[in-house]
Amino acid sequence: MKNSKVLIWSIVVALGGFLFGFDTAVISGAEKAIQILWQLTAVEHGFTVSIALIGTVIGAMLGGIPADRLGRKQTLVWIAVLYLVSSLGSALVNDWYLFLIFRFLGGLGVGASSVAAPMYISEISPAKSRGKMVGLFQFNVVFGILIAYFSNYFMQDLGDNAWRWMLGVQAIPSIIFLFTVLSVPESPRWLIMKKGKIDEALQILKLIDKETSEETLADILTATKNIQDKPKARLFSAKYKSPVGLAITFAVFNQVSGINAIIYYSPRIFEMTGLGTKSAFLSSAGIGFVNFAFTLLAINFIDRFRRRTLMLIGSVGLIITLSMVARAFFIQDFTGVPIFLFVYIAFFAFSQGAVIWVFISEIFPNEVRANGQALGSFTHWFMAAVVAFSFPIIAEYLGGGITFSFFAFMMVLQLIFVWRIMPETKGTSLEHVDKTFIMH
């Protein structure tokens, strides 16, 4: 792209996505050792594994508050601190309750970063390259997941304290994130909207794109004046019902695709199909790699093709692959299931995996973007928790056939949603978003 500064800032902030992915996946290598160490019951063990996810839901729900009050940059600095404290604390403690606290803090960081990072990147990126820039966040999430899988694999033979190294190594990227995020500028839109610092914002806009800086500033000032002339914006008002409905619907569909059930329980799913334990773990690493590769592909296409185009392609692919997996469970012939799941991950990564954070960051106007992003992120993580908790129970009682049939049916509904309802946001200025999505 023309301005390398925006790319560098976006990469730095997207490191929050890397830590997001790493923190989410790293517990998979440590959970068995932790259960043995503290002799946890099944309920205690489940709570220990899920405590970070609980923190993520809360962090996503509340992440818009500091992003509005402290600023996007300062919020990202505190997120880096949470990641660092969580990784060191989780690795060093000898008390189960303290371990829960530190893992919970890491979850808060994950949830808040899913709000603040995409929002910051969307606000400093030119419209023509915004999809690719925000897509860097999702790219780093899947990259973090992949690195966590490999990190756990290489550290598994370090003895009884291997789990401590698995969790503690996250401190290294946390420190890098903390120091590099201090070097990025504040969002010019936040500086104008919340602080009235027009000159400072203009200097940053000139660094982003000198040719369009004055025009962008005028758009932001016009949008700000319109906001100030009206009563305080409330997200859950009739005016914003369209972007609110879109964000919630998109986030729900993202999770009822079954993605987190497959990411979290991939070894178990592969074992259900008859693979041995070692083969199942290798196949899980394969899922991580396919996820990474097709997310990289998607962020190179998201600004060339429309968001809706990627979603239509992905929806059709997910329906077909999930249906094939369901059929395999019904007829008890698992010959092609690993391939179907790899193709499923490829379609997911190429479509909603890459589009979700871009789309949600684009559909809310400036005055409610922080709270809107928080709503979308909260819905995403709440549904992730529901699916992750319910999948093993449903799969055990109803079987894999019905479970994957449900996911396939949800993707049929998603296809209808994308075809009939989802608007296109490619190339739309953030200040002009109200012309498409907001009721006047």
C-alpha positions as CSV (number, residue, x, y, z in Angstrom):
1,M,0.0,0.0,0.0
2,K,1.0,3.6,-0.5
3,N,1.5,4.5,3.2
4,S,3.7,2.0,5.0
5,K,3.1,3.8,8.4
6,V,-0.5,2.6,8.5
7,L,0.6,-0.9,7.7
8,I,3.2,-0.8,10.5
9,W,0.7,0.5,13.0
10,S,-1.9,-2.1,11.9
11,I,0.7,-4.9,12.3
12,V,1.7,-3.6,15.8
13,V,-1.9,-3.4,17.0
14,A,-2.7,-6.8,15.3
15,L,-0.2,-8.4,17.7
16,G,-3.1,-8.2,20.2
17,G,-4.8,-10.7,17.8
18,F,-1.7,-13.0,18.0
19,L,-1.9,-13.0,21.8
20,F,-5.7,-13.4,21.5
21,G,-5.2,-16.6,19.5
22,F,-2.2,-17.9,21.5
23,D,-3.9,-17.4,24.8
24,T,-7.1,-19.2,23.6
25,A,-5.3,-22.3,22.3
26,V,-2.3,-22.7,24.6
27,I,-4.4,-24.2,27.5
28,S,-5.1,-27.3,25.3
29,G,-1.5,-28.5,26.0
30,A,-1.6,-27.7,29.7
31,E,-5.0,-28.8,30.9
32,K,-4.2,-32.4,31.7
33,A,-1.2,-31.6,33.8
34,I,-3.1,-29.0,35.7
35,Q,-5.9,-31.4,36.4
36,I,-3.4,-33.9,37.9
37,L,-1.4,-31.3,39.8
38,W,-4.4,-29.9,41.7
39,Q,-6.4,-33.2,41.6
40,L,-9.4,-31.4,40.1
41,T,-12.8,-32.9,39.8
42,A,-14.5,-32.9,36.4
43,V,-16.5,-29.8,37.3
44,E,-13.4,-28.0,38.6
45,H,-11.4,-29.0,35.6
46,G,-14.0,-27.7,33.2
47,F,-14.2,-24.5,35.1
48,T,-10.4,-24.1,35.0
49,V,-10.3,-24.6,31.3
50,S,-13.2,-22.2,30.7
51,I,-12.4,-19.5,33.2
52,A,-10.4,-17.6,30.5
53,L,-13.5,-17.8,28.2
54,I,-15.6,-16.3,30.9
55,G,-13.1,-13.5,31.2
56,T,-13.3,-13.1,27.4
57,V,-17.0,-12.6,27.5
58,I,-16.8,-10.0,30.2
59,G,-13.8,-8.3,28.5
60,A,-15.7,-8.1,25.3
61,M,-18.8,-6.7,27.0
62,L,-16.9,-4.0,28.8
63,G,-14.1,-3.3,26.3
64,G,-15.9,-0.4,24.7
65,I,-15.9,1.6,28.0
66,P,-12.1,2.2,28.3
67,A,-11.8,2.5,24.5
68,D,-14.1,5.5,24.7
69,R,-12.9,7.0,28.0
70,L,-9.1,6.3,27.9
71,G,-8.6,6.2,24.2
72,R,-8.0,3.3,21.8
73,K,-4.2,3.4,22.3
74,Q,-4.3,3.5,26.1
75,T,-6.7,0.6,26.2
76,L,-4.4,-1.4,24.0
77,V,-1.5,-0.7,26.4
78,W,-3.5,-2.0,29.3
79,I,-4.5,-5.1,27.3
80,A,-0.8,-5.8,26.8
81,V,-0.3,-5.5,30.5
82,L,-3.1,-8.0,31.2
83,Y,-1.6,-10.5,28.8
84,L,1.9,-10.1,30.4
85,V,0.6,-10.4,34.0
86,S,-1.6,-13.4,33.0
87,S,1.1,-15.3,31.3
88,L,3.7,-14.9,34.1
89,G,1.2,-15.4,36.9
90,S,-0.4,-18.5,35.4
91,A,3.1,-20.1,34.8
92,L,4.5,-19.3,38.3
93,V,1.6,-19.9,40.8
94,N,1.3,-22.9,43.0
95,D,-2.3,-22.2,44.1
96,W,-5.3,-23.2,42.1
97,Y,-7.4,-20.1,43.0
98,L,-4.6,-17.8,42.0
99,F,-4.2,-19.7,38.7
100,L,-7.9,-19.1,38.0
101,I,-7.5,-15.3,38.7
102,F,-4.5,-15.0,36.3
103,R,-6.2,-17.0,33.6
104,F,-9.3,-14.8,34.0
105,L,-7.2,-11.7,33.6
106,G,-5.9,-13.2,30.3
107,G,-9.4,-13.7,29.2
108,L,-10.3,-10.1,29.9
109,G,-7.4,-9.1,27.6
110,V,-8.6,-11.4,24.9
111,G,-12.2,-10.0,25.0
112,A,-11.0,-6.3,25.2
113,S,-8.6,-6.8,22.4
114,S,-11.3,-8.2,20.1
115,V,-13.0,-4.8,20.6
116,A,-10.2,-2.3,20.7
117,A,-7.8,-3.6,18.1
118,P,-10.1,-4.0,15.1
119,M,-11.8,-0.6,16.0
120,Y,-8.4,1.2,16.1
121,I,-7.2,-0.3,12.8
122,S,-10.5,0.6,11.1
123,E,-10.2,4.2,12.3
124,I,-6.6,4.7,11.1
125,S,-7.0,2.9,7.7
126,P,-7.9,4.5,4.4
127,A,-11.3,3.1,3.1
128,K,-9.7,1.4,0.1
129,S,-7.4,-0.8,2.2
130,R,-9.4,-1.0,5.4
131,G,-10.5,-4.6,4.9
132,K,-6.9,-5.9,4.5
133,M,-5.7,-3.8,7.5
134,V,-8.5,-5.0,9.9
135,G,-8.0,-8.5,8.4
136,L,-4.5,-8.5,9.8
137,F,-6.2,-8.9,13.3
138,Q,-7.9,-12.1,12.3
139,F,-4.7,-13.3,10.5
140,N,-2.8,-12.8,13.7
141,V,-5.5,-14.6,15.8
142,V,-5.1,-17.8,13.7
143,F,-1.3,-17.4,13.6
144,G,-1.4,-17.3,17.4
145,I,-3.4,-20.4,17.5
146,L,-1.0,-22.2,15.1
147,I,2.1,-21.1,17.1
148,A,0.4,-22.2,20.4
149,Y,-0.1,-25.7,18.9
150,F,3.5,-26.0,17.8
151,S,4.8,-24.4,21.0
152,N,2.9,-27.0,23.1
153,Y,4.2,-29.8,20.9
154,F,7.8,-28.8,21.3
155,M,7.5,-28.2,25.0
156,Q,5.6,-31.3,26.0
157,D,8.8,-33.2,26.9
158,L,10.2,-30.6,29.4
159,G,9.2,-32.6,32.4
160,D,6.5,-32.1,35.1
161,N,6.7,-28.3,34.7
162,A,6.3,-28.4,30.9
163,W,2.8,-26.8,31.3
164,R,4.4,-23.8,33.1
165,W,6.7,-23.2,30.1
166,M,3.7,-23.6,27.7
167,L,1.8,-20.8,29.5
168,G,4.8,-18.7,30.5
169,V,6.3,-18.3,27.0
170,Q,3.4,-16.0,26.1
171,A,5.2,-13.3,28.2
172,I,7.7,-12.8,25.3
173,P,5.2,-11.6,22.7
174,S,3.3,-9.8,25.5
175,I,6.4,-7.7,26.2
176,I,6.9,-7.0,22.5
177,F,3.3,-5.9,22.1
178,L,3.5,-3.7,25.2
179,F,6.6,-1.8,24.0
180,T,5.6,-1.5,20.3
181,V,2.0,-0.4,21.0
182,L,3.4,2.6,22.9
183,S,4.8,3.8,19.6
184,V,1.6,4.0,17.6
185,P,-0.5,7.3,17.5
186,E,-3.9,7.7,19.0
187,S,-6.9,7.3,16.7
188,P,-7.6,10.7,15.1
189,R,-11.3,10.0,15.2
190,W,-11.2,9.5,19.0
191,L,-9.0,12.6,19.4
192,I,-11.7,14.7,17.7
193,M,-14.8,13.0,19.0
194,K,-13.8,12.7,22.6
195,K,-11.0,15.4,23.2
196,G,-11.6,18.0,20.5
197,K,-7.9,17.9,19.6
198,I,-8.3,18.8,15.9
199,D,-4.7,19.9,15.2
200,E,-3.2,16.7,16.6
201,A,-5.7,14.6,14.7
202,L,-4.9,16.4,11.5
203,Q,-1.2,15.7,11.9
204,I,-2.0,11.9,12.2
205,L,-4.4,12.0,9.2
206,K,-1.6,13.6,7.2
207,L,0.6,10.7,8.1
208,I,-2.1,8.3,7.1
209,D,-2.9,9.9,3.7
210,K,-1.8,13.5,3.1
211,E,-3.9,13.9,-0.1
212,T,-7.2,13.1,1.6
213,S,-6.4,14.3,5.1
214,E,-8.3,17.6,4.9
215,E,-11.3,15.9,3.3
216,T,-11.3,13.2,6.0
217,L,-11.0,15.8,8.7
218,A,-14.0,17.7,7.3
219,D,-16.0,14.6,7.2
220,I,-15.1,13.7,10.9
221,L,-15.9,17.3,12.0
222,T,-19.2,17.3,10.2
223,A,-20.1,13.9,11.8
224,T,-19.0,15.2,15.2
225,K,-21.1,18.4,14.9
226,N,-24.1,16.3,13.9
227,I,-23.6,14.2,17.0
228,Q,-23.1,17.2,19.3
229,D,-26.3,18.8,18.0
230,K,-28.3,15.8,19.0
231,P,-29.1,14.0,22.3
232,K,-26.4,11.6,23.6
233,A,-26.3,8.6,21.3
234,R,-27.6,5.4,22.8
235,L,-26.7,2.1,21.0
236,F,-30.0,0.4,21.8
237,S,-32.2,3.0,20.2
238,A,-34.4,2.8,17.2
239,K,-31.9,4.8,15.2
240,Y,-29.2,2.1,15.4
241,K,-31.4,-1.0,15.2
242,S,-30.0,-1.9,11.8
243,P,-26.3,-2.1,12.7
244,V,-27.1,-3.6,16.1
245,G,-29.2,-6.4,14.4
246,L,-26.5,-7.0,11.8
247,A,-23.7,-7.2,14.4
248,I,-25.6,-9.7,16.6
249,T,-26.8,-11.8,13.7
250,F,-23.4,-12.0,12.1
251,A,-21.7,-12.9,15.4
252,V,-24.3,-15.6,16.1
253,F,-23.9,-17.2,12.7
254,N,-20.1,-17.1,13.1
255,Q,-20.3,-19.4,16.1
256,V,-23.3,-21.7,15.1
257,S,-21.1,-22.7,12.1
258,G,-19.4,-25.0,14.7
259,I,-16.0,-23.4,14.3
260,N,-15.0,-23.2,18.0
261,A,-16.4,-26.7,18.6
262,I,-14.1,-28.0,15.9
263,I,-11.1,-25.8,17.1
264,Y,-11.4,-26.7,20.8
265,Y,-12.4,-30.4,20.3
266,S,-10.6,-31.3,17.1
267,P,-8.6,-34.2,18.7
268,R,-11.8,-35.6,20.2
269,I,-13.7,-35.3,16.9
270,F,-10.9,-37.0,15.0
271,E,-10.8,-39.8,17.6
272,M,-14.6,-40.1,17.2
273,T,-13.9,-40.9,13.5
274,G,-11.5,-43.7,14.5
275,L,-8.1,-42.0,14.3
276,G,-5.6,-42.8,17.0
277,T,-4.5,-40.2,19.6
278,K,-1.2,-39.3,17.8
279,S,-2.9,-39.0,14.4
280,A,-5.7,-36.9,16.0
281,F,-3.2,-34.4,17.4
282,L,-1.4,-34.2,14.1
283,S,-4.7,-33.6,12.3
284,S,-5.5,-30.9,14.8
285,A,-2.2,-29.2,13.9
286,G,-3.2,-29.5,10.3
287,I,-6.4,-27.7,11.0
288,G,-4.4,-24.9,12.5
289,F,-2.2,-24.7,9.4
290,V,-5.1,-24.6,7.0
291,N,-6.8,-22.0,9.1
292,F,-3.7,-19.8,8.9
293,A,-3.1,-20.3,5.2
294,F,-6.6,-19.5,4.1
295,T,-6.9,-16.5,6.4
296,L,-3.8,-15.1,4.7
297,L,-5.4,-15.7,1.4
298,A,-8.6,-14.0,2.5
299,I,-7.0,-10.8,3.6
300,N,-5.4,-10.5,0.2
301,F,-8.9,-10.8,-1.5
302,I,-11.1,-8.9,1.0
303,D,-10.5,-5.5,-0.6
304,R,-10.5,-6.8,-4.2
305,F,-13.8,-8.6,-3.9
306,R,-16.9,-7.6,-1.9
307,R,-17.4,-8.8,1.7
308,R,-20.7,-10.4,0.6
309,T,-18.9,-12.3,-2.2
310,L,-16.6,-14.0,0.3
311,M,-19.5,-14.7,2.6
312,L,-21.6,-16.3,-0.2
313,I,-18.7,-18.5,-1.3
314,G,-18.0,-19.5,2.4
315,S,-21.6,-20.3,3.2
316,V,-22.0,-22.7,0.3
317,G,-18.7,-24.4,1.1
318,L,-19.6,-24.8,4.8
319,I,-23.1,-26.2,4.0
320,I,-21.5,-28.9,1.7
321,T,-18.6,-29.9,4.1
322,L,-20.7,-30.0,7.2
323,S,-23.4,-32.0,5.4
324,M,-20.7,-34.5,4.3
325,V,-19.4,-34.8,7.9
326,A,-22.9,-35.3,9.2
327,R,-23.5,-38.0,6.6
328,A,-20.3,-39.8,7.6
329,F,-21.6,-40.0,11.2
330,F,-25.0,-41.3,10.1
331,I,-23.7,-44.1,7.9
332,Q,-20.6,-44.7,10.2
333,D,-18.2,-44.4,7.3
334,F,-15.4,-41.9,8.3
335,T,-13.1,-42.4,5.3
336,G,-13.1,-38.7,4.1
337,V,-13.9,-36.9,7.3
338,P,-10.4,-35.4,8.0
339,I,-10.4,-34.0,4.4
340,F,-14.0,-32.6,4.8
341,L,-12.9,-30.9,8.0
342,F,-9.8,-29.4,6.4
343,V,-11.9,-28.1,3.5
344,Y,-14.5,-26.8,6.1
345,I,-11.7,-24.8,7.9
346,A,-10.5,-23.4,4.5
347,F,-14.0,-22.1,3.6
348,F,-14.5,-20.7,7.1
349,A,-11.2,-18.9,7.2
350,F,-11.7,-17.5,3.7
351,S,-15.2,-16.1,4.5
352,Q,-16.6,-15.3,8.0
353,G,-13.3,-15.9,9.8
354,A,-11.7,-13.0,7.9
355,V,-14.9,-10.9,7.4
356,I,-16.4,-10.7,10.9
357,W,-14.1,-8.2,12.6
358,V,-13.9,-6.1,9.5
359,F,-17.7,-6.0,9.0
360,I,-18.6,-5.2,12.6
361,S,-15.9,-2.5,12.7
362,E,-17.4,-0.8,9.6
363,I,-21.2,-0.8,10.2
364,F,-21.3,1.4,13.3
365,P,-21.0,5.3,13.1
366,N,-18.3,7.1,15.1
367,E,-20.5,8.0,18.0
368,V,-21.4,4.4,19.0
369,R,-18.6,2.4,17.3
370,A,-16.9,1.4,20.6
371,N,-20.1,0.1,22.1
372,G,-21.2,-1.5,18.8
373,Q,-17.8,-3.3,18.5
374,A,-18.2,-4.4,22.1
375,L,-21.7,-5.7,21.4
376,G,-20.6,-7.7,18.4
377,S,-17.6,-9.1,20.2
378,F,-19.6,-9.9,23.3
379,T,-22.2,-11.8,21.2
380,H,-19.4,-13.7,19.4
381,W,-17.8,-14.8,22.7
382,F,-21.0,-15.5,24.5
383,M,-22.1,-17.8,21.6
384,A,-18.5,-19.3,21.6
385,A,-19.0,-20.2,25.3
386,V,-22.4,-21.7,24.6
387,V,-21.2,-23.8,21.7
388,A,-18.0,-24.9,23.5
389,F,-19.9,-26.0,26.6
390,S,-22.7,-27.7,24.8
391,F,-20.9,-29.5,22.0
392,P,-19.5,-32.5,23.9
393,I,-22.9,-33.0,25.7
394,I,-25.0,-32.8,22.5
395,A,-22.5,-34.9,20.6
396,E,-22.6,-37.6,23.3
397,Y,-26.4,-37.7,23.6
398,L,-27.5,-37.0,20.0
399,G,-24.5,-38.2,18.1
400,G,-22.2,-36.6,15.6
401,G,-24.7,-36.8,12.7
402,I,-27.4,-34.7,14.3
403,T,-24.8,-32.2,15.7
404,F,-23.2,-31.5,12.4
405,S,-26.6,-31.5,10.6
406,F,-27.6,-28.6,13.0
407,F,-24.4,-26.7,12.1
408,A,-25.1,-27.3,8.4
409,F,-28.7,-26.1,8.8
410,M,-27.5,-22.9,10.5
411,M,-25.3,-22.2,7.5
412,V,-28.3,-22.5,5.2
413,L,-29.9,-19.8,7.2
414,Q,-26.6,-17.8,7.0
415,L,-26.6,-18.1,3.2
416,I,-30.2,-16.6,3.1
417,F,-29.1,-13.8,5.5
418,V,-26.0,-12.9,3.3
419,W,-28.0,-13.2,0.1
420,R,-31.1,-11.2,1.2
421,I,-30.0,-8.9,4.1
422,M,-26.3,-8.4,4.5
423,P,-25.2,-5.0,3.1
424,E,-21.9,-4.4,1.3
425,T,-19.3,-2.2,3.2
426,K,-16.3,-2.4,0.8
427,G,-14.8,1.0,0.2
428,T,-17.4,2.9,2.4
429,S,-16.1,5.8,4.4
430,L,-16.7,5.4,8.1
431,E,-18.2,8.9,8.2
432,H,-20.7,8.0,5.4
433,V,-21.8,4.8,7.1
434,D,-25.0,6.4,8.4
435,K,-26.3,6.9,4.9
436,T,-26.6,3.1,4.5
437,F,-27.2,1.7,8.0
438,I,-28.7,4.5,10.2
439,M,-32.3,5.6,10.4
440,H,-32.8,9.4,10.4
